[in-house]
Amino acid sequence: MKIIVIGATGTIGSAVSKELGERHEIVKVGSTRGDVQVDMTSLDSIRQMYQKIGKIDAMVSTAGNAHFGPLDQLTQKEFEVGLGSKFLGQVNLVLLGQDFMNDGGSFTLTSGILSQDPIPGGTAVTPINAAVEGFVLGASIEMPRGIRINAVSPGVLEESMEQIGAFFQGHVPVPGWKVAKAYSKSVEGRLNGQVFRVW
Ligand SMILES: NC(=O)c1ccc[n+]([C@@H]2O[C@H](COP(=O)([O-])OP(=O)(O)OC[C@H]3O[C@@H](n4cnc5c(N)ncnc54)[C@H](OP(=O)(O)O)[C@@H]3O)[C@@H](O)[C@H]2O)c1
């Protein structure tokens, strides 16, 4: 299969690219690095990326930012970070990617454990992850031509503990290779409309 991994240069994306790259052709996409660059917050940039890469058999997104910070310091602006990037960015990767997806292909998006298991400082992230999962559920019953869509909801990764572990006190970190297996199940399996939780 020809698979685009958006966020391939990141922590999760590099584990996913390694896992799927053992069996498939991977186009590694980042914002500044990778084979191709895209800004997922820009419709024009997403269009140009798909036009450059052409027809695909799967799109995996392991990209998207959201704001971490205490509730009493949140304003609409902080919610808009996640809305524009992690939510609408991934939604637009699907909406604009449909024309480039071969029959029987798949989209796999990334949500995260905070949709179910909140942490202090995660109030602007929890609803974004839940919205990603809601989009996947809604879109899954209308996907044409045998195309499937799923989300992977990772717990905090072992590889990310140094950077963000302080936010996740009490959480048991999961190894990147295990998270990558859920993306493999989404792309190489047959399930549709699922959230694969790796906690
Ligand atoms: N890491 C965890 O423990 C964890 C747990 C649960 C959920 N998640 C979620 O998983 C996703 C990825 O996390 P990560 O830790 O792997 O992130 P990361 O290591 O920071 O990597 C981010 C990736 O996204 C790309 N990127 C950044 N801005 C972009 C943009 N505007 N358009 C397109 N691509 C962009 C980066 O490209 P460049 O390298 O070129 O900048 C990089 O490939 C996030 O949504 C995060 O919330 C992560």
The ligand as a Tripos MOL2 file, in Angstrom:
@<TRIPOS>MOLECULE
LIG
   48    52     1     0     0
SMALL
NO_CHARGES

@<TRIPOS>ATOM
      1 N1          3.1510   11.8010   22.6180 N.am      1 LIG1
      2 C1          2.1890   11.3770   23.4310 C.2       1 LIG1
      3 O1          2.4270   10.8800   24.5440 O.2       1 LIG1
      4 C2          0.7510   11.4930   22.9890 C.ar      1 LIG1
      5 C3         -0.2430   10.8190   23.7040 C.ar      1 LIG1
      6 C4         -1.5740   10.9080   23.2860 C.ar      1 LIG1
      7 C5         -1.8850   11.6640   22.1670 C.ar      1 LIG1
      8 N2         -0.9090   12.3080   21.4920 N.ar      1 LIG1
      9 C6         -1.2700   13.0940   20.3090 C.3       1 LIG1
     10 O2         -0.6230   12.5790   19.1850 O.3       1 LIG1
     11 C7         -0.3150   13.6250   18.2730 C.3       1 LIG1
     12 C8          1.1780   13.5600   17.9440 C.3       1 LIG1
     13 O3          1.9210   13.6450   19.1370 O.3       1 LIG1
     14 P1          3.5320   13.4990   19.1270 P.3       1 LIG1
     15 O4          3.9580   13.4530   20.5480 O.co2     1 LIG1
     16 O5          3.9690   12.4010   18.2080 O.co2     1 LIG1
     17 O6          3.9460   14.9310   18.5240 O.3       1 LIG1
     18 P2          5.3760   15.4580   18.0650 P.3       1 LIG1
     19 O7          6.4690   14.4990   18.4310 O.co2     1 LIG1
     20 O8          5.4830   16.8650   18.5220 O.co2     1 LIG1
     21 O9          5.2760   15.4580   16.4680 O.3       1 LIG1
     22 C9          4.3930   16.3160   15.8120 C.3       1 LIG1
     23 C10         4.3830   15.9880   14.3230 C.3       1 LIG1
     24 O10         3.4070   16.8290   13.6990 O.3       1 LIG1
     25 C11         4.0360   17.6190   12.6960 C.3       1 LIG1
     26 N3          3.3610   18.9240   12.6960 N.ar      1 LIG1
     27 C12         3.4780   19.9350   13.5890 C.ar      1 LIG1
     28 N4          2.7060   20.9780   13.2270 N.ar      1 LIG1
     29 C13         2.0990   20.6140   12.0650 C.ar      1 LIG1
     30 C14         1.2090   21.2620   11.1670 C.ar      1 LIG1
     31 N5          0.7460   22.5110   11.3930 N.pl3     1 LIG1
     32 N6          0.8070   20.5950   10.0660 N.ar      1 LIG1
     33 C15         1.2510   19.3350    9.8170 C.ar      1 LIG1
     34 N7          2.0850   18.6640   10.6220 N.ar      1 LIG1
     35 C16         2.5050   19.3000   11.7330 C.ar      1 LIG1
     36 C17         5.5080   17.6890   13.0670 C.3       1 LIG1
     37 O11         6.2900   17.9720   11.9060 O.3       1 LIG1
     38 P3          7.8190   18.5770   12.0330 P.3       1 LIG1
     39 O12         8.6140   17.5320   12.7480 O.co2     1 LIG1
     40 O13         8.2560   18.7460   10.6170 O.co2     1 LIG1
     41 O14         7.6860   19.8480   12.7960 O.co2     1 LIG1
     42 C18         5.7110   16.2760   13.6150 C.3       1 LIG1
     43 O15         5.8730   15.3650   12.5670 O.3       1 LIG1
     44 C19        -0.7590   14.9280   18.9510 C.3       1 LIG1
     45 O16        -2.0380   15.2830   18.4800 O.3       1 LIG1
     46 C20        -0.8480   14.5500   20.4130 C.3       1 LIG1
     47 O17        -1.8140   15.2950   21.1110 O.3       1 LIG1
     48 C21         0.4070   12.2370   21.8690 C.ar      1 LIG1
@<TRIPOS>BOND
     1     1     2 1
     2     2     3 2
     3     2     4 1
     4     4     5 ar
     5     4    48 ar
     6     5     6 ar
     7     6     7 ar
     8     7     8 ar
     9     8     9 1
    10     8    48 ar
    11     9    10 1
    12     9    46 1
    13    10    11 1
    14    11    12 1
    15    11    44 1
    16    12    13 1
    17    13    14 1
    18    14    15 2
    19    14    16 1
    20    14    17 1
    21    17    18 1
    22    18    19 2
    23    18    20 1
    24    18    21 1
    25    21    22 1
    26    22    23 1
    27    23    24 1
    28    23    42 1
    29    24    25 1
    30    25    26 1
    31    25    36 1
    32    26    27 ar
    33    26    35 ar
    34    27    28 ar
    35    28    29 ar
    36    29    30 ar
    37    29    35 ar
    38    30    31 1
    39    30    32 ar
    40    32    33 ar
    41    33    34 ar
    42    34    35 ar
    43    36    37 1
    44    36    42 1
    45    37    38 1
    46    38    39 2
    47    38    40 1
    48    38    41 1
    49    42    43 1
    50    44    45 1
    51    44    46 1
    52    46    47 1
@<TRIPOS>SUBSTRUCTURE
     1 LIG1         1 GROUP 0 **** ****
